[in-house]
């Protein structure tokens, strides 16, 4: 993290101060002309705040509209119907504000178009907005000492540059790594596959009218059924997974989030995802020190964050590895051995184990991300 965050922090500081290569300016200028924006014109903090609110307000309406109309829109091979109004509004507010709290199961609710054009796009823009606010804050400290006019930069230039030169390129690299490790990226319809074993399960018995049959005691009557197939969800997962982590968003493509093997299949993807969550927060500490002209301040912030993080890791890993005392009192063996990892494996994926699950939990909480690779 330190090896990556130091150069990225240096680049973020240059981005904040507008020190870009000529080819970068050449790429940006058509966008600014199209939007009628003068990137060199610094805004007062109130103007900056109003631009931020307007930009994200439009984003909220777009995400809401995509969910309400998804039944009639393309890239919906499963024929997902429109999302209800209350759920659409909740999700739109959540993703636009970088909260990414989910009141739905992604693979059973959202079409591919909604996931990509709505949720993934807001993963980029909400992260860019947060970084832009950090830029404005740092500029505010720096300019107050010199002119005291409250000028904090240009919001439109900040969002454009953060998205174009930081979030998109790094996410592209992360997505390629994830695909190489087995994270899926496709537009296929869901696949029905034959399972290795026959599953036996119980369902309520129904009468000819489709009503549940009840026994003499009033309890529902059940009947056994068997299944030899399972439906596997598909979709453009890697592209959303990359920015979900890098932007400390956390909203999963699947309901199981990064515990799902199609989002986080291996120990390497788990490591990359944890690293991605912390990358920009750590880099912003180094950038802050450069922008205000005192790198010790950025180091001090990072040191405070690191101390709190390490304390939480030690506490959580120790507690989970010790195991559940209620199981111990029942004689359950929770010791580490050649046959088991020991400790409290409740809700954890076997491919990650206790240490990688607990470390992930602390990282996602410390960064206010929300992605999970285990049931908390």
VENFEN-V849811 format. One line per field, one symbol per residue. phi: phi as a letter, one per 20 degrees, with the letter a starting at -180 (. if undefined). psi: psi as a letter, one per 20 degrees, with the letter a starting at -180 (. if undefined). A space follows every 50 residues. Layout:
phi->???
psi->???
//
This chain:
phi->.ffeffffffffffffemedffffffffggffffemddffefefgffgff ffffgfffgfffffffffdffddflbfemffgfgffffffffffffemem fddbegfdcdfffffefeffffgffffffffffffffffffffffdcmem ecodffffffffffdcffffffffffffffeoffbbdffgdedeefceed bdcfedefenefedefenefedceccbdcbedfdpeegfffffgefeleo fefdfeleeffeebecfffffffffffeffgffffffggffenbffffff ffffffffffffffffffffffnefffgfenffdefbfdbfmmeegmdef fdmfffffffffffffeleofcdbff
psi->gghhhghhhghhghghjjnqqhhgghhhghggghikpohioqqqhggggh ggggghgghghghgggghjhhjralmhilprqqqgghggggggghhjjgk ppkrogijgprhgggghfggghhghhghgghghhghgghggghhighkij pjaoghggggggghifggghhggghgggghijpqnrkqqqpoqprhqppp rqqppqahjjqppqahjiqqpqqqrqpjrqppqarmghhhhghhghjlfi pqhqhicjipiihmhrhghgggggghgigggghhghgggggijnihgghg ghggggghghghggggggghhhaohhhgijjpojqpaiiqiranjpjqph ihagghghggggghghjlfiqqjqo.
//
